[in-house]
Amino acid sequence: MPLIRVETNIQVEERRIRETVGALSRLAADLLGKPETYVMAVLDPGKALCFGGTHEPAAFVQLHSIGLPEDKTPDFSREICIFLQSALDIPSERIYIDFGDIQRHLFGWDGRTF
C-alpha cells in the first residue's frame, strides 16, 4: 500500500501532471520493491508553499508504506530528489521528504485493514 504524495508550489500543465504522477507511481514501486498495483501516487501542484522564506520552486513529499525499510531512506531521498529535479525542475535543497512506516491495522483498503 505504498503512498507517494508530492505537493509543490509550481504550476504543472494537465498533460505533465498525468505523466509525472504515472512516473511517481513507478518510482515508488521500484524503490520499495512492491507491485505497482498497490501504489497510490498523488501530484498536487500550485500549492501555497513557502520554503526558507521564499516562494521559489519547492516540494513536500510523503513516502509511506507498510514495512518501509528505514535503512534505505537515504537512498530513497536521493532518488526522489533526482526524480523531482528532472521531472519538475525543483532543486533538491528545496525538497522535504516525510517517510512513514505504517502499521497494517491502521491502514484500510477494500473495506478492511491490511
N, C-alpha and C positions, 0 to 999 in steps of 0.2 A: 504494500500500500504506500509506496513512496509518493511524497508530495514535494514538488519543487514549485515555488512561487517567487516571481520577480516583480517587485514594484519599482517603478522608475519615474523620474521626472521628465524624461524625454517623450516627445510625441513620436508615435510609430504608425505608419500607414497600415491600413487593414491587411493588405497582402503580406506585408512583412510580419505582422502580428501572427498570422496563421503559420507562416514558415518558421518563425522563431520559436513559437510555442511547441511546434512539432519537433524541432531540433532539441529544445529543452527536455521534452519527454524522453527522447532517445538518449540524451546525455545522462539523465538521472538513472535510467535503466542500466546503461553501461557502467556508470560509476558504482552503483550498488549491486550489480550482478543479479538484478531481478527482472522478471518478464515485464516488458513494456505494457502488457495488457492490464497491469495493476497500477501503473503510474498515472498520477494526475499532475498536469503541468498548467500553470497559470502565468500569463504575462499581463501585467496591469500597468500600462503606460499612462503618461500625462498626469501623474500624481503631484500634489503639492508636497514636495520633498526638499528639504534643506539639509545639506551635509557640510559640516565645517564652516557654517555661517554663509555659505554661498549656494546659489541655485544652478551651478554648473551640473552637467550630466552626472547622475549618481544612481545607485540602486540599493535596495534592501532585498536580500534573498533569504528564503527559508527552504531548507532541505530537511525534511522529516521522514523517518521511516521506522518501521518495526525492525529492531535489530541493527540499527545504524552502527557501523563499525567505527568507534571513536578514534581508534589509532590511525584511521585513514582520512580524518578530516583535513589535515594539512594538504594532502593530495587533492581532495575534493575541492578545497578552497582555490587551489592553483588552477584546476581545470575549469571551474565555474568562472573565475576571473578571466581566463584566456577566452572562454566562450563569449562572455559579455563584451569584452574588448573588441573581439572580431565581429560579432553579430550586431552590436548596438553602439559601438564606439564609446563605451563607458570605461574610463581609466580604472585600473584595478585598485588604486588607492582611494577610490570613491565608491567602494562596494563593501557593505557589511553583509555577513552571512550568519544566519542563525541555524545551527544544526540541532536536531532533536531526535532522540531515540524514544519512540512512542511505545507505551505498554499496550499489549494486544487487547486487553479488556477495556481500554479507554479509547478505542477507535472502532467505529461502526461502519458496516457496509452490508448492503443487501438484507437489511432487516435483522442483522445480528452483529456481534463483535468478532474480531479476529481471534 
